[in-house]
Amino acid sequence: MSSLKLSGIGKCFGDVVAASDVDLLVNNGEFCVLLGPSGCGKSTLLQIVAGLVPQDRGSVLIDGRSVDNKSPKERDVAMVFQSYALYPHMTVIENLGFALRMRGMRKNVIKERVTQTARILGIEPLLNQKPKHLSGGQRQRVAMGRALVRRPSIFLLDEPLSNLDAQLRMHVRMELKKLHQESEGTFIHVTHDQVEAMSLGDQVAVMKEGRIHQTGPPEEIYDRPADTFVATFVGSPVMNLFKGVLTGSRGEMVFRCRDFLMDMTHLPDEWKNREVEMGFRPEDAEMGTRVGPIIHAGVEMVSNVGAEKHIHARVGDSNMTLRTEKDALIQAGDNIGFSVRPSRLHVFCQGKRMEFHQDENGGFQ
Ligand code: ATP
């Protein structure tokens, strides 16, 4: 396994910016997920790492050494694509061993590697089958096996689960995590599915229009989104965000928007009069316990999603979604009151997260 560093990577296709000043560090044995909407440049970045697409600017370093002048083969990375790309006329065992045979490896070494890979992936009973007799999930496992058997320094996975149905997707996702733990390899996985990203990644890099907006562990991405794009792209239902202004002086600061006020006494005086966006996650709205000023809202619709209910509510012209337990007796037409702990409120100014630190004396830095 190896580490990967991307330094100032830039790539344009005509007027389209597929990568803009991308910096990324993936440590040895880490599972990094590139997450972003379709067209944001995830696959391009992966292809640049693999050496399949040349970057316009910047450098790709594997184990601290530039591989910019190396061919895909010399980079010792393996890529798994969304389409399985198995050889249809070969059995699973032949598909798995193909790349090793091409490298002229000895038969007994090939056999040992293929057997070990098949065991890790749980596909031993399928070794003599041809791809047309396999299910989508089994084919995808064989495709991953073809990468794994090579024991590359870095695995690159380009939306490998997107052709699978929801149930199989969840199953193969768990297997992929297990595979990462057993192989101890360095994985870079591309997806537009935030649940997949958050459940797989040690580190998630959130991208939009060729730029990485935030990189960090899933908890940090969720709890402290760096900007309004990350705040609303990650999380379902999405974070509630409202435009307004901070008014009042120290100890009495409030967030004032068109339809309601929110106490912000914890914020520093210097933030007064700033135009901001205030956000809270649907699960941070607490009903029945007063943890902050009460906001009164009218319930427009209730979605029962099984394990919980989503309450779609409105205050004046401001819409919001709140999460409650599945047994909550709330229905359309009800009026509800809820509050949000100040520590669970997010504040963004010009789209960027505003951070503050309270020192031991209660002052702000
Ligand atoms: P998806 O999830 O849909 O695969 P992505 O995030 O992986 O999207 P890329 O495939 O990297 O995005 O594409 C980024 C942008 O670059 C897109 O606007 C795409 O149309 C453009 N692009 C990618 N490859 C080429 C190419 N070979 N020629 C021209 N434009 C390209």
Residues whose N, C-alpha, C, O or C-beta is under 5 A from the ligand:
A	BS01	ATP	F13 V16 A18 P37 S38 G39 C40 G41 K42 S43 T44
